[in-house]
Amino acid sequence: MQVFKEEQAIDRLAELGLTEQILERVVRRADAEARLCSDFDPPLLEGLTRWGRATRYLREELVPLGWSFDNPRNFARTIHPSREFAIVVTTGDELTGVPGATPGTKYPKGLATMLAVTANVQLAFDFGSEFLLNGAGIVTWFLMIHSDDREHRVELSLPGGFADGTITHWAERIILTPFVRADPLLIGDEASEVVVEVAHRR
């Protein structure tokens, strides 16, 4: 498994036509909408909203740059202009974005994920690991997002094994530097000071 972080991660993202800034914007915009959910909503809605909006905003960022998208079996892919690889957004577990760990998706995955990972493995078997790691062929990367009360941890990772609804191995992990989760009551990460002047009548 290859792991990229810090400057190496930025360089590897650039090779894939991505930037850390694009992915951070996607995550922050999706989180802002997810936080509109309240206790009156179904319990799963916040997570579904974050996943759905992250998929939408990733496409809004990348389609103007020549990317495309499709949704086979409701498997929402955003596809590089070369059609060599695609990205799928998913919610990651608590080990997402942690170097030295083996993260997974928060929830078990079904047939569409199994088929995508199987294709990744077959391409690596047929053409060699360098073929897979360099993004050649039609392979599927996972943009995994884990948000807690303090921060967002995000990685773009290439699955290389699947069993019993779980990704068991990663061929490559590109780990972004964690970024602080914005206060939901504020626009941006820091509060703007508001000064109210009160005029006293004599």
N, C-alpha and C positions, 0 to 999 in steps of 0.2 A: 504493500500500500504506500502510495506517495501522499505526503501531507505538505501543504503549502500554507504559510501564514505570514502575516505582516507584509513586508515588501514583496516577498515571493508570491504571496497570494494576489497582490495587485497586478503583478506582471502576468501571472497565469490567467487571471480574469481578462486581461487585455488580449491575450492570445485567443480567447473565446469570444471576443467582441463585446465585452462587458466591462463595467467599472464598479468600484465599491460604492460610489455615489449613487448610481442608478439603483442598485439593490437596496441601499439604505432608504432612498426615497420610497421605493415600493413598500418596504416593511413599515415605515412610519405612516404612510397614507392609509395602508390597510388597518394598522392598529388604531388610528384615529377613528375610523368608522366602526371598528369592533367595539370600541369603548362607548359607543352610543347605546349599546345594549344595556338593559336594566334587569332587575330581578323579576320583572313581569314577563320577560322573554323566556322561551324554552331554554333550558340549561345549555344546550349544545350550540345555540345560535351565535354566541360570541366567537367561538372557534371556527365555525363554518363561515362567518362573515369575514374573519381575518384571512382564512384560506382563499375564499372566493374573490375578495377584493385584491389580495396580493397577486392572484392570477391575472385579474383584469388589469391592474396597474403595471405589471410586468409587460403585458402585451401593449399597453398604451405607450410605454417607454420604447419598446423594441420594434414594433411594426413599422413606425415611421423610418426606422433605420434599415428596413428591408427584410425583417424577420416576418414569419407567417405563423399561423396557428391552426390546430384542429382539435377535435374532441372525440377520438375513437373510444367507444365503450365508456363515454363520460370521463376519459383519461385526458385531462386538459393539458395539451402540449403546446409549448411556444417554440417554434422551429427556426434554427439559424438559416440565414440566406443560402448557405451552401447545401442545406438539407443533410448535413453530415451528423448533426445531433439536435436534440430537443431538450427543453427544460420543463420539468413538472414541479409545481409548488406543493409542499407537504408540511405538516406540523411535525416538528422533531421532538424527541424526548429530552429529558434534563441533561443528557450528555452531549447534546448538539452544541457545536462550537467549542468543545473542550479538547485541546490537543492531548494525544496519548490515550484517549478513550475510544470506545466503539459505540457510536451513537446509533439510534434507530428511530423509526417513525413512531409517533406517539400512539397510533392505533394500528392494528393489523391491516394488511393490504390484501386485495383480492386478485382476480384473474388478470386484469389489465396490467397491474404492476408485475405480476409473475411473468407475463409474456414479455414485458419490456426488459426486465432483468435477464431473462433467459436469452433474449436477443443480444444483450450486452456480452454475456458469457460466451455465446456462440461466436460472436465476432472476434473476441479475444482468442478463442480456441483456433479459429480458422486462420486468422491473420497475425496473431501474436499480440502480446501485451502492449507493445509500443503503438501498434495500430489503434488499440482501444484507448490508451492513455492520451494519445494525441488528438482524439476526437474524430478520427476518420470513421467512415461508415455511419449508419443511422443508429446512434446510441442515445440513451436517455439519462440525463443528469437530473438530480433532485435538488431543488432549492429548499433546504430545511430551515425552518424558523422556529425558534423557541423563545417565548416571551415570559418573563417573570415580573415581579413587582418592581425590580430595579432596572433591568436591561433587556435588550434583545440580543440573542446569540444566533448567528446565521452562518450557514456554510453551503457551498455548492459542491455536491459530492456525487461520485459516479459509482452506482451499486454494481457489485460483481458476484453476488450470491443471494439466493432467496430460498427460504424453506418455512413451511407452516405459517404463511402470512407475514413473515418477518424478513427484512434484509439482513443477511448474516455476514456480509463482507463488503468492504468498500475498496474499489481499485484506486480511487483518488479522492482526497478531501481538500477543498480550498476553503480555508477558515477565515472569515472576516473578523476584524477586531470588534469585540462587543461594543455596542453603543447604548448610552443611557436612555431609558424609556422616558418620554416626555410626560410632564404633568398634564393630565387630561383637562385641567381647568385653564391651561395656558396655551397660547399659540407659540410654538417653538419650544426650546428647552429651558429658556430662562424667562422669568417674569419681566414685563416692562413696567417701569415705575410710572404710576399715574399720579399726577399732582392736580388737586382740585383747589382752585383759589376761591375763597368765599369773600365777597365784598360786604363790609359792614356799613349799614346806613347810620348816619349821625342823627 
